[in-house]
Amino acid sequence: MNDFSDLLEELEQRGMRRFPRTLDGAQGPRMKMDGRDVLVLCSNNYLGLANHPHLVEAAARATRDLGTSSGASRLVSGSMRIHDEFEQRLADFKGTEAGLLFNSGYAANIGILQGLAGPGDVIFSDALNHASIIDGCRLSAARVLVYPHTDVQALEDLMQRERPDRKGHWFIVTDGVFSMDGDLAPLPELVALKKQYDALLMVDDAHGTGVLGDSGRGSGEHFGCLPDIDLHMGTLGKALGGFGAYLASSRAVVDLLINRARSLIFSTSLPPGVVAAGLEALAVIESDEGRRRRQDLWSLRELFAGPLREAGFDLCGSVTQIVPVLTGEPGPTMEATSRLLEAGIFLQGIRPPTVPEGKCRLRATLMSDHDPQDISHAAATLMELLGESR
């Protein structure tokens, strides 16, 4: 019987084999790897909340009081009150009628799209949308039309072409912050199109919620169009420092998904400790501390990206805390990753299929509690290392 070792060998030969690194200690700007201290530049813990004492205490208290599990799917064993409270809190945070928790960002996107869209409907999807959106589109059985990345005119051309034969619902689906490029969706223009063509706008704001906007409400707040987004998807495992995901939308949409989203219906719901940490994370994000952490994050982002940009490196259009440096092919990319690790910098290389062929990159992510000296040193080290191959 084939043990798949030949496939692993093929991946190895192409420089495409992946394996996880083992780290010790709480998530933070510095951790232990193989017994030595490394600077972590590849975590989505953007606001440093993953080991925040308020979140840790909230999770511990809820676990002591409510246990370690919710027991089953909420439609089987009932909905714990803390889940209901958090969903309403998320709805208030995004300015919608209702919220709905999912077990991960992946589960949210496939559940939302599979649950709302079907035969006769059309999904217009940005070419660089996250893999979970792509898979959700496939599961939906809707017609999927992919438009070039952030190309509003191309999207409108598609919508004009489709309008004469329209039958069902139309959805415009986009990331708010694109996870591999660190750029932003043109939300004001997408809002205008969704109004003109009577479509629903869904924004996956996994990488925007908590860090963008004056109060951290995400890319919609950043652009001043938060109320115009119909479906606000986001995660709890990035800036919110926890685990899970959510949708904030109308009451009717949430109620329909409770009845149709398979990833929700057939999964045990999040443990109460995780939910309690999420509630506390929102409190921190909306506080003065949250604003200070966002300010620190943007200062650190410029400290890192500024020198790279001035030196002429291709940062893929990044304007956020995600700062990719284009490297091209898998071999040089992973060689750079290894050499950076030797220098005490944990910064992952990204290869296909996560990014297109020829578009490999070193994807750096900043955290608000990074030390400025560490960030300056990392930028200098990266420029020196990549400069050798230019």
Contacts in CASP RR format, 6 or more apart in sequence:
PFRMAT RR
TARGET T0000
AUTHOR 0000-0000-0000
METHOD contacts of the structure
MODEL  1
MNDFSDLLEELEQRGMRRFPRTLDGAQGPRMKMDGRDVLVLCSNNYLGLA
NHPHLVEAAARATRDLGTSSGASRLVSGSMRIHDEFEQRLADFKGTEAGL
LFNSGYAANIGILQGLAGPGDVIFSDALNHASIIDGCRLSAARVLVYPHT
DVQALEDLMQRERPDRKGHWFIVTDGVFSMDGDLAPLPELVALKKQYDAL
LMVDDAHGTGVLGDSGRGSGEHFGCLPDIDLHMGTLGKALGGFGAYLASS
RAVVDLLINRARSLIFSTSLPPGVVAAGLEALAVIESDEGRRRRQDLWSL
RELFAGPLREAGFDLCGSVTQIVPVLTGEPGPTMEATSRLLEAGIFLQGI
RPPTVPEGKCRLRATLMSDHDPQDISHAAATLMELLGESR
8 17 0 8 1.000
11 17 0 8 1.000
11 18 0 8 1.000
14 330 0 8 1.000
15 330 0 8 1.000
15 331 0 8 1.000
15 334 0 8 1.000
15 351 0 8 1.000
16 330 0 8 1.000
16 351 0 8 1.000
16 352 0 8 1.000
21 33 0 8 1.000
21 346 0 8 1.000
22 33 0 8 1.000
22 34 0 8 1.000
23 31 0 8 1.000
23 32 0 8 1.000
23 33 0 8 1.000
23 38 0 8 1.000
23 40 0 8 1.000
23 346 0 8 1.000
24 31 0 8 1.000
24 32 0 8 1.000
24 33 0 8 1.000
24 35 0 8 1.000
25 31 0 8 1.000
25 32 0 8 1.000
26 50 0 8 1.000
26 51 0 8 1.000
27 40 0 8 1.000
27 43 0 8 1.000
27 45 0 8 1.000
27 48 0 8 1.000
27 50 0 8 1.000
27 51 0 8 1.000
27 241 0 8 1.000
28 40 0 8 1.000
28 43 0 8 1.000
28 45 0 8 1.000
28 48 0 8 1.000
28 50 0 8 1.000
28 51 0 8 1.000
28 367 0 8 1.000
28 369 0 8 1.000
29 39 0 8 1.000
29 40 0 8 1.000
29 48 0 8 1.000
29 367 0 8 1.000
29 369 0 8 1.000
29 370 0 8 1.000
29 371 0 8 1.000
29 374 0 8 1.000
30 37 0 8 1.000
30 38 0 8 1.000
30 39 0 8 1.000
30 40 0 8 1.000
30 374 0 8 1.000
31 37 0 8 1.000
31 38 0 8 1.000
31 40 0 8 1.000
31 346 0 8 1.000
32 38 0 8 1.000
33 341 0 8 1.000
33 346 0 8 1.000
36 344 0 8 1.000
37 344 0 8 1.000
38 341 0 8 1.000
38 344 0 8 1.000
38 345 0 8 1.000
38 346 0 8 1.000
39 344 0 8 1.000
39 345 0 8 1.000
39 346 0 8 1.000
39 370 0 8 1.000
39 374 0 8 1.000
39 378 0 8 1.000
40 346 0 8 1.000
40 367 0 8 1.000
41 345 0 8 1.000
41 346 0 8 1.000
41 347 0 8 1.000
41 364 0 8 1.000
41 365 0 8 1.000
41 366 0 8 1.000
41 378 0 8 1.000
42 346 0 8 1.000
42 347 0 8 1.000
42 348 0 8 1.000
42 363 0 8 1.000
42 364 0 8 1.000
42 365 0 8 1.000
43 50 0 8 1.000
43 365 0 8 1.000
43 367 0 8 1.000
44 207 0 8 1.000
44 237 0 8 1.000
44 238 0 8 1.000
44 239 0 8 1.000
44 365 0 8 1.000
45 238 0 8 1.000
45 239 0 8 1.000
45 241 0 8 1.000
45 367 0 8 1.000
46 207 0 8 1.000
46 210 0 8 1.000
46 211 0 8 1.000
46 238 0 8 1.000
46 239 0 8 1.000
46 297 0 8 1.000
46 321 0 8 1.000
46 365 0 8 1.000
46 366 0 8 1.000
46 367 0 8 1.000
46 368 0 8 1.000
47 210 0 8 1.000
47 211 0 8 1.000
47 239 0 8 1.000
47 240 0 8 1.000
47 241 0 8 1.000
47 284 0 8 1.000
47 285 0 8 1.000
47 290 0 8 1.000
47 293 0 8 1.000
47 294 0 8 1.000
47 297 0 8 1.000
47 367 0 8 1.000
47 368 0 8 1.000
48 241 0 8 1.000
48 293 0 8 1.000
48 367 0 8 1.000
48 368 0 8 1.000
48 369 0 8 1.000
49 55 0 8 1.000
49 239 0 8 1.000
49 240 0 8 1.000
49 241 0 8 1.000
49 242 0 8 1.000
49 281 0 8 1.000
49 284 0 8 1.000
50 237 0 8 1.000
50 241 0 8 1.000
50 242 0 8 1.000
52 241 0 8 1.000
52 280 0 8 1.000
52 281 0 8 1.000
52 284 0 8 1.000
54 280 0 8 1.000
54 283 0 8 1.000
54 284 0 8 1.000
55 241 0 8 1.000
55 242 0 8 1.000
55 277 0 8 1.000
55 278 0 8 1.000
55 280 0 8 1.000
55 281 0 8 1.000
55 284 0 8 1.000
56 277 0 8 1.000
57 280 0 8 1.000
58 273 0 8 1.000
58 276 0 8 1.000
58 277 0 8 1.000
58 278 0 8 1.000
58 279 0 8 1.000
58 280 0 8 1.000
59 273 0 8 1.000
59 274 0 8 1.000
59 276 0 8 1.000
59 277 0 8 1.000
60 273 0 8 1.000
61 276 0 8 1.000
62 82 0 8 1.000
62 272 0 8 1.000
62 273 0 8 1.000
62 275 0 8 1.000
62 276 0 8 1.000
62 277 0 8 1.000
63 271 0 8 1.000
63 272 0 8 1.000
63 273 0 8 1.000
63 276 0 8 1.000
65 272 0 8 1.000
66 80 0 8 1.000
66 82 0 8 1.000
66 272 0 8 1.000
66 273 0 8 1.000
67 271 0 8 1.000
67 272 0 8 1.000
67 273 0 8 1.000
68 271 0 8 1.000
69 268 0 8 1.000
69 271 0 8 1.000
70 77 0 8 1.000
70 80 0 8 1.000
70 83 0 8 1.000
70 268 0 8 1.000
70 269 0 8 1.000
70 270 0 8 1.000
70 271 0 8 1.000
70 272 0 8 1.000
71 77 0 8 1.000
71 268 0 8 1.000
71 269 0 8 1.000
72 78 0 8 1.000
72 268 0 8 1.000
72 269 0 8 1.000
73 264 0 8 1.000
73 265 0 8 1.000
73 266 0 8 1.000
73 267 0 8 1.000
73 268 0 8 1.000
73 269 0 8 1.000
74 80 0 8 1.000
74 83 0 8 1.000
74 264 0 8 1.000
74 269 0 8 1.000
75 258 0 8 1.000
75 265 0 8 1.000
79 269 0 8 1.000
80 269 0 8 1.000
80 272 0 8 1.000
80 275 0 8 1.000
82 272 0 8 1.000
82 275 0 8 1.000
82 276 0 8 1.000
82 279 0 8 1.000
83 101 0 8 1.000
83 269 0 8 1.000
83 270 0 8 1.000
83 272 0 8 1.000
83 275 0 8 1.000
85 279 0 8 1.000
86 101 0 8 1.000
86 275 0 8 1.000
86 278 0 8 1.000
86 279 0 8 1.000
87 98 0 8 1.000
87 99 0 8 1.000
87 100 0 8 1.000
87 101 0 8 1.000
87 246 0 8 1.000
88 98 0 8 1.000
88 99 0 8 1.000
89 279 0 8 1.000
89 282 0 8 1.000
90 99 0 8 1.000
90 101 0 8 1.000
90 246 0 8 1.000
90 248 0 8 1.000
90 282 0 8 1.000
91 97 0 8 1.000
91 98 0 8 1.000
91 99 0 8 1.000
91 248 0 8 1.000
93 217 0 8 1.000
93 248 0 8 1.000
93 282 0 8 1.000
93 286 0 8 1.000
94 217 0 8 1.000
94 226 0 8 1.000
94 232 0 8 1.000
94 248 0 8 1.000
95 226 0 8 1.000
95 227 0 8 1.000
95 248 0 8 1.000
96 232 0 8 1.000
96 248 0 8 1.000
96 249 0 8 1.000
96 250 0 8 1.000
97 249 0 8 1.000
97 250 0 8 1.000
97 251 0 8 1.000
97 254 0 8 1.000
98 248 0 8 1.000
98 249 0 8 1.000
98 250 0 8 1.000
98 251 0 8 1.000
98 253 0 8 1.000
98 254 0 8 1.000
98 255 0 8 1.000
99 246 0 8 1.000
99 247 0 8 1.000
99 248 0 8 1.000
99 249 0 8 1.000
99 254 0 8 1.000
100 246 0 8 1.000
100 247 0 8 1.000
100 248 0 8 1.000
100 249 0 8 1.000
100 254 0 8 1.000
100 257 0 8 1.000
100 258 0 8 1.000
100 264 0 8 1.000
101 244 0 8 1.000
101 245 0 8 1.000
101 246 0 8 1.000
101 269 0 8 1.000
101 270 0 8 1.000
101 275 0 8 1.000
102 108 0 8 1.000
102 111 0 8 1.000
102 244 0 8 1.000
102 245 0 8 1.000
102 246 0 8 1.000
102 247 0 8 1.000
102 261 0 8 1.000
102 263 0 8 1.000
102 264 0 8 1.000
103 244 0 8 1.000
103 245 0 8 1.000
103 263 0 8 1.000
103 267 0 8 1.000
103 268 0 8 1.000
103 269 0 8 1.000
103 270 0 8 1.000
104 235 0 8 1.000
104 243 0 8 1.000
104 244 0 8 1.000
104 245 0 8 1.000
105 132 0 8 1.000
105 206 0 8 1.000
105 233 0 8 1.000
105 234 0 8 1.000
105 235 0 8 1.000
105 244 0 8 1.000
105 245 0 8 1.000
106 131 0 8 1.000
106 132 0 8 1.000
106 135 0 8 1.000
107 245 0 8 1.000
107 263 0 8 1.000
107 264 0 8 1.000
107 267 0 8 1.000
108 132 0 8 1.000
108 233 0 8 1.000
108 234 0 8 1.000
108 235 0 8 1.000
108 244 0 8 1.000
108 245 0 8 1.000
108 246 0 8 1.000
108 247 0 8 1.000
108 263 0 8 1.000
109 130 0 8 1.000
109 132 0 8 1.000
109 133 0 8 1.000
109 135 0 8 1.000
109 136 0 8 1.000
109 204 0 8 1.000
109 233 0 8 1.000
110 132 0 8 1.000
110 135 0 8 1.000
110 136 0 8 1.000
110 139 0 8 1.000
110 262 0 8 1.000
110 263 0 8 1.000
111 136 0 8 1.000
111 139 0 8 1.000
111 257 0 8 1.000
111 261 0 8 1.000
111 262 0 8 1.000
111 263 0 8 1.000
111 264 0 8 1.000
112 136 0 8 1.000
112 202 0 8 1.000
112 231 0 8 1.000
112 233 0 8 1.000
112 247 0 8 1.000
112 257 0 8 1.000
112 261 0 8 1.000
113 123 0 8 1.000
113 133 0 8 1.000
113 136 0 8 1.000
113 137 0 8 1.000
113 139 0 8 1.000
113 140 0 8 1.000
113 142 0 8 1.000
113 171 0 8 1.000
113 173 0 8 1.000
113 202 0 8 1.000
114 136 0 8 1.000
114 139 0 8 1.000
114 140 0 8 1.000
114 260 0 8 1.000
114 261 0 8 1.000
114 262 0 8 1.000
114 263 0 8 1.000
115 140 0 8 1.000
115 256 0 8 1.000
115 257 0 8 1.000
115 260 0 8 1.000
115 261 0 8 1.000
115 262 0 8 1.000
116 140 0 8 1.000
116 169 0 8 1.000
116 171 0 8 1.000
116 200 0 8 1.000
116 231 0 8 1.000
116 253 0 8 1.000
116 256 0 8 1.000
116 257 0 8 1.000
116 260 0 8 1.000
117 123 0 8 1.000
117 137 0 8 1.000
117 140 0 8 1.000
117 141 0 8 1.000
117 142 0 8 1.000
117 169 0 8 1.000
117 171 0 8 1.000
118 140 0 8 1.000
118 141 0 8 1.000
118 142 0 8 1.000
119 141 0 8 1.000
119 142 0 8 1.000
120 142 0 8 1.000
120 143 0 8 1.000
120 167 0 8 1.000
120 168 0 8 1.000
121 140 0 8 1.000
121 142 0 8 1.000
121 143 0 8 1.000
121 168 0 8 1.000
121 169 0 8 1.000
121 170 0 8 1.000
121 171 0 8 1.000
122 142 0 8 1.000
122 143 0 8 1.000
122 144 0 8 1.000
122 145 0 8 1.000
122 162 0 8 1.000
122 166 0 8 1.000
122 168 0 8 1.000
122 169 0 8 1.000
122 170 0 8 1.000
122 171 0 8 1.000
123 137 0 8 1.000
123 140 0 8 1.000
123 142 0 8 1.000
123 143 0 8 1.000
123 144 0 8 1.000
123 145 0 8 1.000
123 170 0 8 1.000
123 171 0 8 1.000
123 173 0 8 1.000
124 145 0 8 1.000
124 146 0 8 1.000
124 147 0 8 1.000
124 155 0 8 1.000
124 158 0 8 1.000
124 159 0 8 1.000
124 170 0 8 1.000
124 171 0 8 1.000
124 172 0 8 1.000
124 173 0 8 1.000
124 199 0 8 1.000
125 133 0 8 1.000
125 134 0 8 1.000
125 137 0 8 1.000
125 144 0 8 1.000
125 145 0 8 1.000
125 146 0 8 1.000
125 147 0 8 1.000
125 173 0 8 1.000
125 174 0 8 1.000
126 146 0 8 1.000
126 147 0 8 1.000
126 149 0 8 1.000
126 150 0 8 1.000
126 173 0 8 1.000
126 174 0 8 1.000
126 175 0 8 1.000
126 178 0 8 1.000
126 185 0 8 1.000
127 146 0 8 1.000
127 147 0 8 1.000
127 148 0 8 1.000
127 149 0 8 1.000
128 149 0 8 1.000
128 175 0 8 1.000
128 178 0 8 1.000
128 180 0 8 1.000
128 181 0 8 1.000
129 173 0 8 1.000
129 174 0 8 1.000
129 175 0 8 1.000
129 204 0 8 1.000
130 175 0 8 1.000
130 179 0 8 1.000
130 204 0 8 1.000
130 206 0 8 1.000
131 354 0 8 1.000
132 204 0 8 1.000
133 173 0 8 1.000
133 175 0 8 1.000
133 204 0 8 1.000
137 144 0 8 1.000
137 173 0 8 1.000
138 144 0 8 1.000
142 171 0 8 1.000
145 158 0 8 1.000
145 162 0 8 1.000
147 154 0 8 1.000
147 155 0 8 1.000
147 158 0 8 1.000
148 154 0 8 1.000
149 178 0 8 1.000
150 183 0 8 1.000
150 185 0 8 1.000
150 186 0 8 1.000
152 186 0 8 1.000
152 189 0 8 1.000
152 190 0 8 1.000
152 193 0 8 1.000
155 172 0 8 1.000
155 190 0 8 1.000
155 193 0 8 1.000
156 193 0 8 1.000
159 170 0 8 1.000
159 193 0 8 1.000
159 197 0 8 1.000
159 199 0 8 1.000
162 170 0 8 1.000
163 197 0 8 1.000
169 199 0 8 1.000
169 200 0 8 1.000
170 197 0 8 1.000
170 198 0 8 1.000
170 199 0 8 1.000
170 200 0 8 1.000
171 199 0 8 1.000
171 200 0 8 1.000
171 201 0 8 1.000
171 202 0 8 1.000
172 190 0 8 1.000
172 193 0 8 1.000
172 194 0 8 1.000
172 199 0 8 1.000
172 200 0 8 1.000
172 201 0 8 1.000
172 202 0 8 1.000
173 202 0 8 1.000
173 204 0 8 1.000
174 185 0 8 1.000
174 187 0 8 1.000
174 190 0 8 1.000
174 201 0 8 1.000
174 202 0 8 1.000
174 203 0 8 1.000
174 204 0 8 1.000
175 185 0 8 1.000
175 203 0 8 1.000
175 204 0 8 1.000
175 205 0 8 1.000
175 206 0 8 1.000
175 207 0 8 1.000
176 184 0 8 1.000
176 185 0 8 1.000
176 187 0 8 1.000
176 203 0 8 1.000
176 204 0 8 1.000
176 205 0 8 1.000
176 207 0 8 1.000
176 208 0 8 1.000
176 219 0 8 1.000
176 220 0 8 1.000
177 183 0 8 1.000
177 184 0 8 1.000
177 185 0 8 1.000
177 205 0 8 1.000
177 206 0 8 1.000
177 207 0 8 1.000
177 208 0 8 1.000
177 212 0 8 1.000
177 219 0 8 1.000
177 320 0 8 1.000
177 322 0 8 1.000
178 184 0 8 1.000
178 185 0 8 1.000
178 207 0 8 1.000
179 206 0 8 1.000
179 207 0 8 1.000
179 322 0 8 1.000
180 316 0 8 1.000
180 322 0 8 1.000
180 324 0 8 1.000
180 350 0 8 1.000
180 354 0 8 1.000
180 355 0 8 1.000
180 361 0 8 1.000
180 363 0 8 1.000
181 316 0 8 1.000
181 317 0 8 1.000
181 318 0 8 1.000
181 322 0 8 1.000
181 324 0 8 1.000
182 207 0 8 1.000
182 316 0 8 1.000
182 317 0 8 1.000
182 318 0 8 1.000
182 319 0 8 1.000
182 320 0 8 1.000
182 322 0 8 1.000
182 323 0 8 1.000
182 324 0 8 1.000
183 316 0 8 1.000
183 317 0 8 1.000
183 318 0 8 1.000
183 319 0 8 1.000
183 320 0 8 1.000
184 219 0 8 1.000
184 222 0 8 1.000
184 223 0 8 1.000
184 319 0 8 1.000
184 320 0 8 1.000
185 203 0 8 1.000
185 219 0 8 1.000
187 203 0 8 1.000
187 219 0 8 1.000
187 220 0 8 1.000
187 223 0 8 1.000
187 225 0 8 1.000
187 229 0 8 1.000
188 223 0 8 1.000
188 224 0 8 1.000
188 225 0 8 1.000
190 201 0 8 1.000
191 201 0 8 1.000
191 225 0 8 1.000
191 228 0 8 1.000
191 229 0 8 1.000
193 199 0 8 1.000
194 200 0 8 1.000
194 201 0 8 1.000
194 228 0 8 1.000
194 230 0 8 1.000
195 228 0 8 1.000
200 230 0 8 1.000
200 231 0 8 1.000
201 228 0 8 1.000
201 229 0 8 1.000
201 230 0 8 1.000
201 231 0 8 1.000
202 229 0 8 1.000
202 230 0 8 1.000
202 231 0 8 1.000
202 233 0 8 1.000
203 219 0 8 1.000
203 220 0 8 1.000
203 229 0 8 1.000
203 231 0 8 1.000
203 232 0 8 1.000
203 233 0 8 1.000
204 233 0 8 1.000
204 234 0 8 1.000
205 212 0 8 1.000
205 218 0 8 1.000
205 219 0 8 1.000
205 220 0 8 1.000
205 232 0 8 1.000
205 233 0 8 1.000
205 234 0 8 1.000
206 233 0 8 1.000
206 234 0 8 1.000
206 235 0 8 1.000
206 238 0 8 1.000
206 245 0 8 1.000
207 238 0 8 1.000
207 239 0 8 1.000
207 320 0 8 1.000
207 321 0 8 1.000
207 322 0 8 1.000
208 218 0 8 1.000
208 219 0 8 1.000
208 222 0 8 1.000
208 238 0 8 1.000
208 239 0 8 1.000
208 320 0 8 1.000
209 216 0 8 1.000
209 217 0 8 1.000
209 218 0 8 1.000
209 234 0 8 1.000
209 235 0 8 1.000
209 238 0 8 1.000
209 239 0 8 1.000
209 240 0 8 1.000
210 216 0 8 1.000
210 217 0 8 1.000
210 218 0 8 1.000
210 239 0 8 1.000
210 240 0 8 1.000
210 285 0 8 1.000
210 294 0 8 1.000
211 218 0 8 1.000
211 239 0 8 1.000
211 294 0 8 1.000
211 297 0 8 1.000
211 320 0 8 1.000
211 321 0 8 1.000
212 218 0 8 1.000
212 219 0 8 1.000
212 220 0 8 1.000
212 221 0 8 1.000
212 222 0 8 1.000
212 320 0 8 1.000
213 220 0 8 1.000
213 221 0 8 1.000
213 222 0 8 1.000
213 294 0 8 1.000
214 221 0 8 1.000
214 291 0 8 1.000
215 221 0 8 1.000
215 285 0 8 1.000
215 286 0 8 1.000
215 291 0 8 1.000
216 285 0 8 1.000
216 286 0 8 1.000
216 290 0 8 1.000
216 294 0 8 1.000
217 226 0 8 1.000
218 226 0 8 1.000
220 226 0 8 1.000
220 229 0 8 1.000
230 249 0 8 1.000
230 250 0 8 1.000
230 253 0 8 1.000
231 247 0 8 1.000
231 249 0 8 1.000
231 253 0 8 1.000
232 247 0 8 1.000
232 248 0 8 1.000
232 249 0 8 1.000
233 245 0 8 1.000
233 246 0 8 1.000
233 247 0 8 1.000
234 245 0 8 1.000
234 246 0 8 1.000
234 247 0 8 1.000
235 244 0 8 1.000
235 245 0 8 1.000
235 246 0 8 1.000
236 242 0 8 1.000
236 243 0 8 1.000
236 244 0 8 1.000
236 245 0 8 1.000
236 246 0 8 1.000
236 274 0 8 1.000
236 277 0 8 1.000
236 278 0 8 1.000
236 281 0 8 1.000
237 243 0 8 1.000
237 244 0 8 1.000
237 245 0 8 1.000
239 285 0 8 1.000
240 278 0 8 1.000
240 281 0 8 1.000
240 282 0 8 1.000
240 285 0 8 1.000
241 277 0 8 1.000
241 278 0 8 1.000
241 281 0 8 1.000
242 274 0 8 1.000
242 277 0 8 1.000
242 278 0 8 1.000
242 281 0 8 1.000
243 270 0 8 1.000
243 274 0 8 1.000
244 270 0 8 1.000
244 274 0 8 1.000
247 253 0 8 1.000
247 254 0 8 1.000
247 257 0 8 1.000
257 264 0 8 1.000
258 264 0 8 1.000
258 265 0 8 1.000
259 265 0 8 1.000
284 290 0 8 1.000
284 293 0 8 1.000
293 368 0 8 1.000
293 369 0 8 1.000
294 368 0 8 1.000
296 368 0 8 1.000
296 369 0 8 1.000
297 321 0 8 1.000
297 366 0 8 1.000
297 367 0 8 1.000
297 368 0 8 1.000
298 321 0 8 1.000
299 372 0 8 1.000
300 366 0 8 1.000
300 367 0 8 1.000
300 368 0 8 1.000
300 370 0 8 1.000
300 372 0 8 1.000
300 375 0 8 1.000
301 320 0 8 1.000
301 321 0 8 1.000
301 323 0 8 1.000
301 366 0 8 1.000
303 372 0 8 1.000
303 375 0 8 1.000
303 376 0 8 1.000
303 379 0 8 1.000
304 323 0 8 1.000
304 364 0 8 1.000
304 366 0 8 1.000
304 375 0 8 1.000
304 376 0 8 1.000
304 378 0 8 1.000
304 379 0 8 1.000
305 315 0 8 1.000
305 318 0 8 1.000
305 323 0 8 1.000
305 379 0 8 1.000
306 379 0 8 1.000
307 376 0 8 1.000
307 379 0 8 1.000
307 380 0 8 1.000
307 383 0 8 1.000
308 315 0 8 1.000
308 323 0 8 1.000
308 325 0 8 1.000
308 379 0 8 1.000
308 382 0 8 1.000
308 383 0 8 1.000
309 315 0 8 1.000
311 383 0 8 1.000
313 325 0 8 1.000
313 326 0 8 1.000
313 383 0 8 1.000
313 386 0 8 1.000
314 325 0 8 1.000
314 326 0 8 1.000
315 323 0 8 1.000
315 324 0 8 1.000
315 325 0 8 1.000
315 326 0 8 1.000
316 324 0 8 1.000
316 326 0 8 1.000
316 361 0 8 1.000
318 324 0 8 1.000
321 365 0 8 1.000
321 366 0 8 1.000
322 363 0 8 1.000
322 364 0 8 1.000
322 365 0 8 1.000
323 363 0 8 1.000
323 364 0 8 1.000
323 365 0 8 1.000
323 366 0 8 1.000
324 350 0 8 1.000
324 361 0 8 1.000
324 362 0 8 1.000
324 363 0 8 1.000
324 364 0 8 1.000
325 361 0 8 1.000
325 362 0 8 1.000
325 363 0 8 1.000
325 364 0 8 1.000
325 382 0 8 1.000
325 386 0 8 1.000
326 359 0 8 1.000
326 360 0 8 1.000
326 361 0 8 1.000
327 333 0 8 1.000
327 336 0 8 1.000
327 349 0 8 1.000
327 360 0 8 1.000
327 361 0 8 1.000
327 362 0 8 1.000
327 386 0 8 1.000
328 358 0 8 1.000
328 359 0 8 1.000
328 360 0 8 1.000
328 361 0 8 1.000
329 358 0 8 1.000
329 360 0 8 1.000
330 351 0 8 1.000
330 352 0 8 1.000
330 360 0 8 1.000
331 360 0 8 1.000
332 360 0 8 1.000
332 389 0 8 1.000
333 349 0 8 1.000
333 350 0 8 1.000
333 351 0 8 1.000
333 360 0 8 1.000
333 361 0 8 1.000
333 362 0 8 1.000
334 349 0 8 1.000
334 351 0 8 1.000
336 349 0 8 1.000
336 362 0 8 1.000
336 385 0 8 1.000
336 386 0 8 1.000
337 347 0 8 1.000
337 348 0 8 1.000
337 349 0 8 1.000
337 362 0 8 1.000
339 385 0 8 1.000
340 346 0 8 1.000
340 347 0 8 1.000
340 362 0 8 1.000
340 381 0 8 1.000
340 382 0 8 1.000
340 385 0 8 1.000
341 347 0 8 1.000
343 381 0 8 1.000
343 385 0 8 1.000
345 378 0 8 1.000
345 381 0 8 1.000
345 382 0 8 1.000
347 362 0 8 1.000
347 363 0 8 1.000
347 364 0 8 1.000
347 378 0 8 1.000
347 382 0 8 1.000
348 362 0 8 1.000
348 363 0 8 1.000
349 360 0 8 1.000
349 361 0 8 1.000
349 362 0 8 1.000
349 363 0 8 1.000
350 360 0 8 1.000
350 361 0 8 1.000
350 362 0 8 1.000
350 363 0 8 1.000
351 360 0 8 1.000
352 358 0 8 1.000
352 359 0 8 1.000
352 360 0 8 1.000
355 361 0 8 1.000
362 382 0 8 1.000
364 378 0 8 1.000
364 382 0 8 1.000
366 375 0 8 1.000
END
